[in-house]
Amino acid sequence: MKKFLSRMTFAVVVALVMSLGVALPALAAEAGTPATSTPAAEFGITKQIQTPANTTIPDADFHFTFTQLMPSPDGTGYVVRPSGHTGAPSAASIPNASTSFTYNGANADVAGDIFDGANFPHAGDFVFRVTELRGADSTNNFEDNEHMTYSNQVFVIIVRVINAPTDADPLRVEPSIVVAVEPEVRAQEAPATGNVYTWVDADKVDDIRFINVFTRDIVPDPTDPTSGPLTISKTIGEIQESSVNLLTDFTFEATITVPQAALDRDIPFEGPVTATIIDTLDGNAVVRPVPFTGTLPVLTADFELRHGQVLVFPTLPAGTSFQVTERQEDNFSGTAAITIAGDSTAGSYTSPVGVDIATRTYSISDALAADDSLLGNSADFTNIYHESPLTGLMLTSMPFVIALVVAALILAMMVASRSRRRIEEMPIAY
């Protein structure tokens, strides 16, 4: 089940490959002066956002910081170079990088030349830590129902700057010696502060890829009691001149599975999940609550719906999957139509008389219409009643039956009368 949930939770992976255009520029003639020439090396950062199925990604900005490192005093790794440090290594800098993402399928707005303005004072190897600004340090203002889990990954880049006296600039970043690693991080022992970063050759990576996870909770419209992230409705069709009992209760079994990503975020989705049955024929009157029970991420419930009633779910994360089974009543056949993101053809089912309907598993979507209203997700069940032939006499045939009975009595009386006359006329033998 965990493996299945993992696949469902991360069914949609949006890779925002940003040519964060990397060019570590060459240096100016005098040490300590920022370079302005065309960079000689290229180096990229990839931003990847993972989401549950059917979750749209909002516009967002992402920021990456470059912090110079130096060997730790005990020689066991690297630490952040203090700003007031006067010894080796000399101070070098790479400007922080940013990129903006506007949702358009899997496309991203690309920021270029993010290393423009880098400063290396002399030839040699320079080491930088690369991290992403997280949470309140970012510039994103998400809605209360939107949750971005920023990456806490740490990368290290090692940049070799070489002397290049024949070039226009005396120094150049060597393209073949710009490597990235995922370091191990441990806290320094007192009285030192900060972390120590260590790595081996096996820790080298092909690219720097920061992975964020985004989830969105779908909130019902407070002005419409029949709205929600998911609804299950019951309708009896073809009732004109039918003897169907519109108060027939149909039994349903439903299962929902919340994406694991929504349970792992900083503010996890916890529930409870208590749906509400609404009677649309009675002015959207509330009939009763239906609690879904179990252990997250999987919750289940049994409930009954009759003609004109709808089960409305409360807040659910986009990507929550659902499966519904309707227990069929005698003399009824049924159909079910599944709507996802406003598409009523997402699933279709038909059952013969007396046969249950069991849907496949679907995931709800947070997609919006042009007016920012939820396009909607639903499972709509329609049943048709099939009249049973009566085994007794029909009331409309009674006059004809009475006539037949009267005729039979008259015939019997005539036969009896003739038989009596024949008996009276017979000679009596003495």
C-alpha positions in Angstrom: 0.0 0.0 0.0 2.8 2.4 0.9 4.4 1.8 -2.5 1.1 2.4 -4.2 0.5 5.6 -2.2 4.0 6.8 -3.1 3.3 6.4 -6.8 -0.1 8.1 -6.4 1.3 10.9 -4.3 4.0 11.7 -6.7 2.2 10.8 -9.9 2.8 14.3 -11.2 6.4 15.6 -11.3 6.9 19.0 -12.9 10.5 19.6 -13.7 11.3 23.2 -14.1 14.7 23.0 -15.8 16.0 26.5 -15.5 19.0 27.5 -17.6 20.2 29.4 -14.6 22.7 30.2 -17.2 25.7 29.7 -15.5 28.6 31.3 -16.3 31.3 31.9 -13.9 32.8 35.1 -15.3 36.5 35.7 -15.8 38.3 38.1 -13.6 39.5 41.6 -14.2 43.2 42.4 -14.4 43.6 43.5 -10.9 43.0 41.2 -8.0 39.7 41.8 -6.2 38.0 43.6 -9.1 34.8 41.9 -10.3 35.1 40.4 -13.8 32.9 41.8 -16.6 33.9 39.6 -19.6 32.1 36.7 -21.1 32.2 33.7 -18.7 34.3 30.7 -19.7 32.4 28.0 -17.7 28.7 27.1 -17.6 26.9 25.6 -14.6 23.2 25.0 -14.1 20.6 24.6 -11.3 17.5 22.6 -11.8 14.3 23.4 -9.9 11.9 20.5 -9.6 8.4 20.6 -8.0 6.7 17.4 -7.1 2.9 17.4 -6.6 0.1 14.9 -6.1 -1.9 14.0 -9.2 -4.3 16.7 -10.5 -2.6 19.5 -8.5 -1.9 22.8 -10.3 1.2 24.9 -9.4 0.8 28.6 -8.6 3.2 31.3 -9.8 6.2 31.3 -7.5 9.7 32.7 -7.1 12.7 30.6 -6.0 16.0 32.0 -4.6 19.3 30.3 -4.2 22.2 31.5 -2.1 26.0 30.9 -2.6 28.1 31.0 0.6 31.9 30.7 0.5 33.4 27.8 2.5 36.9 27.3 3.9 38.7 24.3 5.5 37.7 23.7 9.0 40.3 24.4 11.7 40.7 20.7 12.6 41.0 19.8 8.9 38.0 17.4 9.0 35.9 19.2 6.4 34.7 22.7 5.4 33.0 25.4 7.3 31.4 28.8 6.3 34.1 31.4 5.8 33.6 34.2 8.4 33.0 37.6 6.9 35.9 39.1 8.9 38.4 36.3 8.0 41.7 37.7 6.8 43.7 34.6 6.0 43.4 32.0 3.2 41.2 31.5 1.4 40.7 35.0 0.0 37.2 36.3 -0.1 35.3 35.4 -3.3 31.6 35.8 -4.1 28.9 34.5 -6.4 25.7 36.6 -6.4 22.5 34.9 -5.2 20.3 33.5 -7.9 16.6 33.8 -8.5 14.1 32.5 -11.0 10.3 33.0 -11.4 7.9 30.3 -12.4 4.6 31.0 -14.1 2.4 27.9 -14.4 1.9 27.0 -18.0 1.8 23.2 -18.2 5.4 22.2 -17.6 7.0 25.4 -18.8 9.0 27.9 -16.7 10.2 31.4 -17.1 13.9 31.2 -17.2 16.4 33.5 -15.5 19.8 33.9 -17.3 23.3 34.9 -16.4 22.8 34.3 -12.7 26.5 34.3 -12.1 27.0 37.6 -13.7 29.1 39.7 -11.2 31.0 36.8 -9.6 34.3 37.9 -8.0 37.4 35.7 -7.7 40.5 37.5 -6.5 43.2 35.1 -7.9 43.7 31.7 -9.4 43.0 28.7 -7.2 40.2 26.5 -6.0 37.1 28.2 -4.4 34.4 26.3 -2.6 30.8 27.4 -2.2 27.7 26.1 -0.4 24.5 26.3 -2.5 21.1 26.4 -0.7 17.5 27.5 -1.4 15.8 30.2 0.6 12.9 28.6 2.5 9.5 29.6 3.9 9.4 33.1 5.3 12.7 33.9 3.7 11.2 33.4 0.3 9.1 36.1 -1.4 6.1 33.9 -2.1 2.8 34.6 -0.5 0.7 31.5 -0.8 -2.9 31.2 0.2 -3.8 29.5 3.5 -4.8 26.3 1.6 -1.6 26.2 -0.4 1.5 24.5 1.0 5.0 24.6 -0.5 7.6 22.5 1.2 10.9 24.1 0.2 14.0 22.0 -0.3 16.4 21.7 2.6 19.1 20.1 0.3 22.6 21.4 0.5 25.1 21.3 -2.4 28.7 22.3 -2.7 30.4 23.5 -5.9 34.2 23.5 -6.3 35.4 26.1 -8.8 38.9 26.0 -10.2 40.1 29.4 -11.5 43.3 29.2 -13.7 45.7 31.8 -15.0 45.1 32.6 -18.6 47.6 35.4 -19.6 46.9 34.9 -23.3 43.2 35.7 -22.9 41.7 39.1 -22.7 41.5 38.5 -18.9 44.3 37.1 -16.9 42.1 34.6 -15.1 39.5 32.1 -16.3 37.2 29.5 -14.7 38.2 26.1 -16.0 35.0 24.5 -17.4 36.2 20.9 -16.8 36.8 21.5 -13.1 33.5 22.8 -11.8 32.1 20.0 -9.8 29.0 19.7 -7.5 28.6 17.4 -4.5 26.0 16.5 -1.9 27.9 16.8 1.4 27.4 15.2 4.7 26.6 17.8 7.3 27.4 17.6 11.0 27.4 20.1 13.8 30.7 21.4 15.1 31.7 20.6 18.6 31.6 23.5 21.2 32.8 26.1 21.4 32.8 26.3 17.6 29.5 27.1 15.9 28.0 26.2 12.5 28.2 23.0 10.5 31.0 21.0 9.0 30.6 19.8 5.4 32.4 16.7 4.2 32.3 14.6 1.1 34.1 11.9 -1.0 34.3 11.4 -4.7 31.2 9.2 -4.6 29.2 12.3 -3.5 29.7 14.1 -6.8 26.5 14.7 -8.8 25.7 15.5 -12.4 23.6 18.5 -11.6 22.3 20.6 -8.7 18.6 19.7 -8.4 16.5 21.3 -5.7 13.2 19.4 -5.2 10.2 21.1 -3.6 6.8 19.5 -2.8 3.6 21.5 -3.4 0.1 20.5 -2.2 -3.2 22.4 -2.2 -6.3 21.8 -0.1 -9.6 22.2 -2.0 -12.0 24.2 0.1 -15.8 24.2 -0.4 -17.7 27.3 -1.4 -19.3 28.6 1.8 -22.2 30.1 -0.2 -23.1 26.8 -1.8 -23.9 23.9 0.6 -23.8 21.4 -2.3 -20.2 22.4 -3.4 -17.1 20.6 -2.3 -13.9 19.0 -3.6 -16.0 15.8 -4.2 -19.7 15.0 -4.4 -21.6 11.7 -4.8 -25.2 12.1 -6.0 -28.3 9.8 -6.4 -31.0 10.2 -9.0 -33.9 7.9 -10.0 -34.7 8.5 -13.7 -37.8 7.8 -15.9 -40.3 8.3 -13.0 -43.1 9.6 -15.2 -46.1 7.2 -14.9 -43.9 4.8 -12.9 -44.8 3.1 -9.6 -41.2 3.5 -8.4 -40.8 4.4 -4.7 -38.8 7.6 -4.7 -38.0 7.0 -1.0 -35.9 3.9 -1.8 -32.6 4.1 0.0 -29.5 2.9 -1.9 -26.5 1.8 0.0 -23.0 3.0 -0.9 -19.5 2.2 0.2 -16.8 4.8 -0.4 -13.0 4.9 0.2 -10.8 8.0 0.0 -7.0 8.0 0.1 -5.2 11.3 1.0 -1.9 12.0 -0.8 1.1 11.2 1.4 2.6 14.5 0.5 -0.3 16.3 2.3 0.5 14.3 5.4 4.3 15.0 5.3 4.2 18.8 5.0 4.9 21.3 7.8 1.2 21.7 8.5 -0.1 18.3 7.8 -3.6 17.5 6.7 -5.3 15.8 9.7 -9.0 15.8 9.2 -11.4 14.7 10.5 -13.2 14.0 7.2 -17.0 14.2 7.9 -19.1 14.5 4.7 -22.7 15.8 4.7 -25.8 14.5 3.0 -27.8 17.3 1.4 -31.4 16.9 0.1 -31.6 19.0 -3.1 -35.3 18.4 -3.4 -35.9 20.0 0.0 -34.1 23.3 -0.6 -30.6 21.8 0.1 -31.6 20.7 3.6 -29.0 18.9 5.6 -30.0 15.3 6.2 -27.1 13.9 8.3 -23.3 13.8 8.6 -21.3 10.9 7.4 -17.9 10.4 9.1 -15.1 8.7 7.2 -13.1 6.6 9.6 -9.9 4.6 9.6 -6.2 5.6 9.7 -4.9 8.2 7.3 -4.2 8.1 4.5 -7.1 5.6 3.9 -10.6 6.4 5.2 -13.9 4.6 4.5 -17.6 5.0 5.1 -21.0 3.3 4.4 -24.0 5.5 3.8 -27.4 5.6 2.1 -28.7 8.0 -0.5 -32.2 8.4 -2.0 -33.5 10.3 -5.0 -32.4 13.9 -5.0 -29.7 13.5 -2.3 -26.0 14.3 -2.6 -23.0 13.5 -0.3 -20.7 16.5 -0.1 -17.1 16.2 1.2 -15.4 18.9 3.3 -11.9 20.2 2.6 -9.6 17.6 0.9 -6.2 17.9 -0.7 -6.0 17.9 -4.4 -5.0 14.5 -5.7 -7.0 12.7 -3.0 -8.2 9.4 -4.7 -11.7 7.9 -4.3 -13.6 4.7 -5.2 -17.3 4.2 -4.8 -19.6 1.1 -4.9 -23.4 1.2 -5.1 -25.3 -1.8 -3.8 -28.1 -2.3 -6.3 -31.8 -2.6 -5.1 -34.2 -5.2 -6.6 -35.8 -4.2 -10.0 -33.3 -1.4 -10.5 -30.6 -1.0 -13.1 -27.9 1.7 -12.7 -25.4 4.0 -14.4 -22.6 6.1 -12.9 -20.8 9.1 -14.5 -17.5 10.3 -13.0 -16.5 13.9 -13.4 -13.0 15.1 -12.9 -12.0 18.8 -13.3 -15.4 19.4 -15.0 -15.0 16.6 -17.5 -18.1 14.4 -17.1 -16.6 11.7 -19.4 -13.8 10.8 -17.0 -15.6 7.5 -16.3 -18.8 5.8 -17.2 -20.5 2.6 -15.8 -23.7 0.7 -16.6 -25.1 -2.2 -14.6 -28.0 -4.6 -15.5 -30.9 -5.1 -13.1 -29.9 -6.0 -9.6 -26.1 -5.8 -10.2 -23.8 -3.5 -8.1 -21.8 -0.7 -9.6 -18.1 -0.5 -8.5 -16.1 2.4 -9.9 -12.3 2.4 -10.6 -10.1 4.7 -8.5 -10.0 8.4 -9.5 -8.1 11.5 -8.2 -9.8 14.8 -7.5 -8.5 18.0 -9.3 -8.2 21.5 -8.1 -8.5 23.0 -11.6 -10.5 26.2 -11.8 -12.8 27.7 -14.5 -12.2 31.0 -16.1 -14.2 32.7 -13.3 -12.0 31.0 -10.6 -14.8 28.6 -9.6 -13.9 25.0 -9.0 -14.5 22.9 -12.2 -15.7 20.1 -9.9 -15.3 16.4 -9.2 -18.2 14.0 -8.7 -19.6 10.5 -8.9 -23.3 10.7 -10.1 -25.4 7.6 -9.9 -28.7 7.2 -11.8 -31.1 4.3 -11.4 -34.0 3.1 -13.5 -36.9 1.1 -12.0 -38.2 -1.9 -14.0 -41.9 -2.7 -13.3 -42.6 -6.2 -12.2 -45.7 -7.9 -13.9 -48.6 -8.5 -11.5 -49.7 -12.1 -11.0 -53.3 -11.3 -9.9 -56.3 -10.0 -11.9 -56.0 -6.5 -13.3 -58.8 -4.1 -12.2 -59.3 -3.0 -15.8 -60.3 -6.5 -16.8 -63.0 -7.0 -14.1 -66.1 -6.2 -16.3 -65.0 -8.8 -18.9 -64.4 -11.4 -16.2 -67.8 -10.7 -14.6 -69.5 -11.1 -18.0 -67.8 -14.5 -18.5 -68.9 -15.6 -15.0 -72.5 -14.6 -15.7 -72.5 -16.3 -19.1 -71.1 -19.5 -17.5 -73.9 -19.4 -14.8 -76.6 -19.0 -17.4 -75.2 -21.8 -19.5 -75.1 -24.0 -16.4 -78.7 -23.2 -15.6 -79.9 -23.9 -19.1 -78.1 -27.3 -19.1 -79.6 -28.1 -15.7 -83.1 -27.1 -16.9 -82.9 -29.3 -20.1 -81.6 -32.2 -18.1 -84.5 -32.0 -15.7 -87.1 -31.9 -18.5 -85.5 -35.0 -20.1 -85.7 -36.8 -16.8 -89.4 -35.9 -16.4 -90.2 -37.1 -19.9 -88.6 -40.4 -19.6 -91.1 -43.4 -19.2 -91.3 -44.9 -15.8 -90.7 -48.7 -15.8 -92.7 -50.7 -13.3 
